[in-house]
Amino acid sequence: MNYILVRTIAILVASYITHVGVPISLNINTALVALSVAFVLAIINHTIKPIIDAMAFPITVMTLGAFSFIINGAMIVLASYIVSGFIIPSYMMAIYFSIVLTGVNWLLHAFE
């Protein structure tokens, strides 16, 4: 339960940082939409992403892990299709969001 709470907080903080840092990158209308994005991303990261990671493992090893940002961006775009009110204008913004999310996750887990 603690892990899910930390991930949800990380996604909310990353959404806020990305929204403030690059105003055109995200269109989050309400806090409820941000919370639903956090939960949808958590569900996607626990169900679909491990399968994609397993299939892309050779490419991820060859790129020394950089391909994982591409996979995370795809999961964020998938979440934007599922949650109405969460709009990612381009795939590059989704990759930027995944980089910010990785940094926030790292910071939150460093203080655990």
N, C-alpha and C positions, 0 to 999 in steps of 0.2 A: 504494500500500500504506500509506503514511503517513497518508493521508486516512481510510482505513477504520479504522486503529488509533485515530486521534484521535476519530472518531465513536463507536467502540465504548467508549472510555474516557469520553466525554462522556455517553453513555447510562447507563453504570454509575454514574457520579458523580451524575447527575440522579436516577436511581432511588434511590440512597442518601439524597440530600438530601430528596427527596419523602417517602420512607418515614420518615425521622426527623422531618421537619417536621410532617407530618400523618400520624400512625400509622394511621389508618383508610383512607388513600388507596390504599396498595398492599399486596398480600399476596405477597411474594416469599419462597418457602420456602428456597431454597438459592442458593448462588453460581452453580451451574450453570444454574438457571432465569434468573437475572439475565443471565448471559452469552448464553443462548439468546434472551432478549428483545432484547438489544442486536443480535445478528445478524439476527433476524427484522425488527426495525425498520430496520436498514440495508438489507436486501433490499427491504422495502416502500418505503422512501424512494428507492430507485434504480429501481424498476420501476413501481409503481402511482401513486405520488405525482406524478411529472411529468405524467402524463395528467390527473389530477384538477386539478392546478395550471393546466394549459393550458385546461381547460374552465371553471374558475372565475376566470380572469384578469380579466374585466370586474368581477366582484363584489369581487375583491381590490383592484383599482384604486379602485373607488368607496369602499371602506372604509379606504383608505390602508394596506392591508396587514394590518389586524386580522383579516380573514377567514382568513388563513393559520393562525392559531391554531386555528380551527375545523377546518380541514383536517388539521392535525397531530394534533388530538385524535381525529379519526376514524381516522387511521392507527394511533394508540396503541390505540384500542378494537379495531381489526382485529387487532393483534398480541396483544391479550389473549384473543381468540377462538382464535388459532392456538396459543399457548403455554399449556399447562396448568400451573397453579401461579402464573400471573401474572393477578391479578384486579383489575380496575378497577371499583369499586362504582358509579360514576356517570360520566356524560359530562363533568360539570363537573370532576371529579378528573382526567380525561384532558386537559382543556384546561389545568388547573393544571400537570400534568406537562409538557405541551408548552411552557408559559411557562418553567418551571424548566430544561427541556432547552435552550431557546433561550439562556437566560442562561449556562448552563454551556458551551455551544458557543461563545458569544461570548468568554467568558473564556479558553477553551483556544486559540482562534484568535488572540487578542490577544497571547499569549505565544509564538506560533510563530515 
